[in-house]
Amino acid sequence: MRTAGIIAEYNPFHKGHEYHIRKSREFARIDAIIAVISANFTQRGEPALLDKFSRAKMALCCGADLVLELPAVFSCGSAGIFADAAVDILASAGVAEYMAFGMESPEKKSEMEAMADLLSEEPPSFREPLKKFLRLGYSFVQSRSLALEETFPGALDILKRPNNNLALSYIKRIRFKKYPMETIAVARSGGGFHDTSPGGGFASAAAVRELVFRGDLAGARHLMPEKCADILEEALSLGHAAASGARLWTAVKQTLLRMTPGQISEAAEIGEGLENRMRRCVYEARDYDSFVGMCVSRRYTKGRIQRCCAHLILGLDRGAGRRFRQGGPQYIRVLGANGAGREVLALMRKSAALPVISRSGGRLSRLGWEMMNFEHSSTEIWETLTDSPRAKAEARAVPVLKDF
């Protein structure tokens, strides 16, 4: 079987995602699509609108054949952590010949490959300007782009687009680890990753979420495949969606108020005095969005502030984050599959370099059990952000195994 992997969040699944899967299939006459999707907290540090199994069902309805989990310890990490772990899971499955991703500038893929090689080697000509821009107070992503611009004129313009930036992380990991996967770059059409406007081409997931938060389900439905819109509407009607910013703000505020600045500073991605700013702003902010806005600076982007908040409420400290990052994924967990996906799964069980599991358990390493226990607690916390939280949801969950 010719198999391609896709890394996504599907938060929620919209028509642009469906187009991406279709174009990926067409590119190399792919027989099966494997999607590696975020757990219940996303790379922007936000709780996913729907739980991972609902999003897996959406993907299976609209072109994916097998859906695998990117554990929460990685799914709410920085772009590099997110990309490295997701690519590692896909490569460890041992069945994906291709990896497909969306880019705003697919015609620049060869330049991106050259940039990825430079990032892997990190020669002095790159390291010195990187350090210079970090000293000037730029974020790491901004500093990396500015440093690359000195070697690759035009890099700054390419990398200011979020999907190009994430694609660079995917390419870098594949080339650095010498994984035997070819890459497929699909042109992204319509709204950007953070664009909340529903107009023009395919709208972004952020635009769909914004409509949901405003209560405009008809508008959201217009931007989604019909079956996915049905899944979303059912979840909302059952109160099983994290659609309340007020609940998230309560969780963040309570966590910050019970911690000292020293304790806050131990959370993953927090440092350089951010703990003092967060502790001060928690008293001044009226809601979560205003709190994040008060904490943003040239060094600390909105995404990083939101990830810091996620790490705080989930209890991910710097030491645990380092262990997970260094150890990498410890298992491959199946969230769902159709008939073709089950064929791929049978091949995976023979070829995978990591344990393949379908429930929250199995023969895991010590670090694997630590990762799984974190998954349990993060799911329980996600459930508290819904209207109708379910107890022990992670322990009771089973993969979505059916044809649509």
PyMOL commands that set and color helices and strands:
alter all, ss='L'
color gray80, all
select helices_A, chain A and resi 15-28+52-61+72-75+79-93+106-121+124-135+140-151+155-159+162-177+205-213+217-222+226-237+245-257+261-264+274-284+288-295+302-314+318-327+339-351+366-384+393-396
alter helices_A, ss='H'
color red, helices_A
select strands_A, chain A and resi 3-8+32-38+66-70+98-103+182-187+332-337+356-357+400-401
alter strands_A, ss='S'
color yellow, strands_A
deselect
rebuild
show_as cartoon
